[in-house]
Every structure is written in C-alpha cells, then in structure tokens.
Amino acid sequence: MPIMRSAKKRLRQNIKQNLRNRSYRAALKTQLKKFLSVVKEGNAQAAQEELRLTVKKLDKGVAKNILHKNTASRKKSRLAKKLNQMKSAAQE
C-alpha cells in the first residue's frame, strides 16, 4: 500500500480509471460482436449501420486513450474487409 498522500491519491485515480476503461472495452467488444452477428446474417444494410457505430466507438476509444490508434485502425480495416466480402458474396 502507498504511504505518501500523493501516492494514495494516484492509487484511487488508477482504480477509477481502470473501471472506466474496463467498462468501455466491454461495450466495445459487445458492439464488435453485434456487427459480426449482423454480417453473419447477411443483411448488408444493417451491417453498414453497425459498422458505422463500431467505427465511431473505436475512434472514441482512441480519443480517450483506451486503444492505440494503430489497433483501432487495424480493427476498422478488418471489419470493413468483412463487410465488403459479405457484399461481394451476396452479389454473386
């Protein structure tokens, strides 16, 4: 346990931030799963909307320093690729 007053305060702040980050990451994972389930169904219109919401959530995570920008970029790229694959498979 910290002894100095500033270290105690830092510990309190770290605990609060950790909870905030964890809840945001959980919400992000839920959104990703929602997008993937819509893609699996094959509904292009709904998948497009879910992709928009997922990208928005990823960008907010980067802005809040929960995710690294390259991680978010990689995830966005892979999600867009899945959507495009689904669309091309539907056209064939």
C-alpha positions as CSV (number, residue, x, y, z in Angstrom):
1,M,0.0,0.0,0.0
2,P,1.2,3.5,-0.7
3,I,2.4,5.6,2.2
4,M,2.7,9.1,0.7
5,R,-0.5,11.1,0.3
6,S,0.1,11.7,-3.4
7,A,0.6,8.0,-4.0
8,K,-2.6,7.2,-2.2
9,K,-4.5,9.7,-4.4
10,R,-2.8,8.2,-7.5
11,L,-4.0,4.7,-6.5
12,R,-7.6,6.0,-6.1
13,Q,-7.4,7.6,-9.5
14,N,-5.9,4.5,-11.1
15,I,-8.7,2.3,-9.7
16,K,-11.4,4.7,-11.0
17,Q,-9.8,4.9,-14.5
18,N,-9.3,1.2,-14.6
19,L,-13.0,0.6,-14.0
20,R,-13.9,3.2,-16.6
21,N,-11.6,1.7,-19.2
22,R,-12.8,-1.8,-18.5
23,S,-16.5,-0.9,-18.9
24,Y,-15.7,0.9,-22.2
25,R,-13.7,-2.0,-23.5
26,A,-16.6,-4.3,-22.6
27,A,-19.0,-2.1,-24.5
28,L,-16.7,-2.0,-27.5
29,K,-16.5,-5.8,-27.5
30,T,-20.3,-6.0,-27.4
31,Q,-20.5,-3.7,-30.4
32,L,-18.0,-5.8,-32.3
33,K,-20.0,-8.9,-31.6
34,K,-23.1,-7.2,-32.7
35,F,-21.5,-6.2,-36.0
36,L,-20.2,-9.7,-36.6
37,S,-23.6,-11.3,-35.9
38,V,-25.3,-9.0,-38.4
39,V,-22.6,-9.8,-41.0
40,K,-23.2,-13.5,-40.4
41,E,-26.9,-13.0,-41.1
42,G,-26.0,-11.4,-44.4
43,N,-28.1,-8.2,-44.0
44,A,-25.9,-5.6,-45.9
45,Q,-27.9,-2.5,-44.9
46,A,-27.9,-3.4,-41.2
47,A,-24.2,-4.4,-41.3
48,Q,-23.4,-1.0,-42.9
49,E,-25.1,0.8,-40.0
50,E,-23.4,-1.4,-37.4
51,L,-20.0,-0.8,-39.0
52,R,-20.6,2.9,-38.7
53,L,-21.4,2.6,-35.0
54,T,-18.5,0.3,-34.4
55,V,-16.0,2.6,-36.1
56,K,-17.4,5.5,-34.0
57,K,-16.9,3.5,-30.8
58,L,-13.3,2.6,-31.9
59,D,-12.5,6.3,-32.6
60,K,-13.8,7.3,-29.3
61,G,-11.7,4.7,-27.6
62,V,-8.6,6.2,-29.3
63,A,-9.6,9.7,-28.2
64,K,-9.9,8.5,-24.6
65,N,-6.6,6.7,-24.8
66,I,-8.2,3.3,-24.2
67,L,-7.0,1.9,-27.5
68,H,-3.8,2.7,-29.5
69,K,-4.6,4.4,-32.8
70,N,-3.0,1.6,-34.8
71,T,-5.0,-1.0,-33.1
72,A,-8.2,0.8,-33.8
73,S,-7.1,1.3,-37.4
74,R,-6.4,-2.4,-37.8
75,K,-9.7,-3.4,-36.4
76,K,-11.6,-0.9,-38.6
77,S,-9.8,-2.2,-41.7
78,R,-10.6,-5.8,-40.9
79,L,-14.3,-5.0,-40.2
80,A,-14.6,-3.1,-43.5
81,K,-13.0,-6.1,-45.2
82,K,-15.6,-8.5,-43.7
83,L,-18.4,-6.2,-44.8
84,N,-17.0,-6.0,-48.4
85,Q,-16.6,-9.8,-48.5
86,M,-20.2,-10.2,-47.4
87,K,-21.4,-7.8,-50.0
88,S,-19.5,-9.4,-52.9
89,A,-20.7,-12.9,-51.8
90,A,-24.3,-11.6,-51.8
91,Q,-23.9,-10.2,-55.4
92,E,-22.6,-13.5,-56.8
